[in-house]
Amino acid sequence: GVLHEDLRLLLDTALPPKRKKVVLGVGDAKMGAAVLEELGVQCQTGGVVAELMRGIRLHFPALVRGLTAQSAAKAQLGLGHSYSRAKVKFNVHRVDNMIIQSISLLDQLDKDINTFSMRVRSWYGYHFPELIKIVPDNSMYCRVAKFIGNRRELSEESLEGLEEIVMDSAKAQAILEASRSSMGMDISPLDLINIESFSRRVISLSEYRKGLQEYLRSKMSQVAPSLSALIGEVVGARLISHAGSLTNLAKYPASTVQILGAEKALFRALKTRGNTPKYGLIFHSTFIGRAAAKNKGRISRYLANKCTIASRIDCFSEVPTSVFGDKLREQVEERLAFYETGEPPRKNLEVMKEAVAE
């Protein structure tokens, strides 16, 4: 909407002093509207103007002294690049596509680690089947299987190392006793080497997943601090990923954010004229889990409203801050308390005034 200073200067220089009846030929309707608004000069767009522009562009090197076709092409290229840069407003610290890739990789890693852990369990289970009941956790099971190796070689000396892995002396003792009276079959050293090697890979994947989660947390605190403070890094990242970008999420109305991720259920409900879904991805938030069954729909609608506000603040604020997210989170907490106890929550205006003051 604001006319560029260079263009304003050019028009002021080129136009005559009495310019009330001057009509400019402008190639772009938006630019024409901006010129009219800023300078009060009538602008004309359309087929004739486009033809004139095309002719000027074609014969520009001949019309301007000292300008060659090569330098004009370079100038056009430079203008195109600067226009693109201004449009993108690229900031390395606020790149949301890194978040989209991270959360997609995190989901993929979760599936893969679960699949590989089950493979380790079924593979090592032939040798030591009792271990599955004692150590139900996947990552810990892989560590224990790698540490024990051949169960016949497990002795009292290994008890201390086993305690460090399972972090429970009673559990470590139970593993030792089970290994002595196990029903498992004997296993060859070559098979054992393969199982240990595979367990090592699964453990390294689990450790990489932890590092990736920390990276995602740090990126979310830079790109969308308010959304992270309100709904958590993982759920916030999933919303951004599903929307395609933070800007797309900020443009969505609250009703869309509420059912984001439940599109299949929504269209099925519309087709069969059944009940539409109350929540999509935001169901993974702790607030909906804490709400009573009859209030789940109400709190999901309220939470979607706050998520929309938080995403817009994150997208369009110049300085990233989590203050608004913290305040919005307090509001959701107060609304939960209101549904349970009837205690009236603070007004939105008061909370936002506090946030702006902070």
Secondary structure, DSSP 8 states (H G I E B T S, - for coil): ----HHHHHHHHHHS-SS-TT-EEE-S-HHHHHHHHHHH--EEE-SHHHHHHHHHHHHTHHHHSTT--HHHHHHHHHHHHHHHHHHHHT--GGG-THHHHHHHHHHHHHHHHHHHHHHHHHHHHHTT-TTHHHH---HHHHHHHHHHH-SGGG--GGGHHHHHHHHS-HHHHHHHHHHHHT-------HHHHHHHHHHHHHHHHHHHHHHHHHHHHHHHHHHH-HHHHHHH-HHHHHHHHHHHSSHHHHHHS-HHHHHTTT-HHHHHHHHHHT----S-SGGGGSHHHHHS-GGGHHHHHHHHHHHHHHHHHHHHH-SS--SHHHHHHHHHHHHHHHHHHH------HHHHHHHHHH-
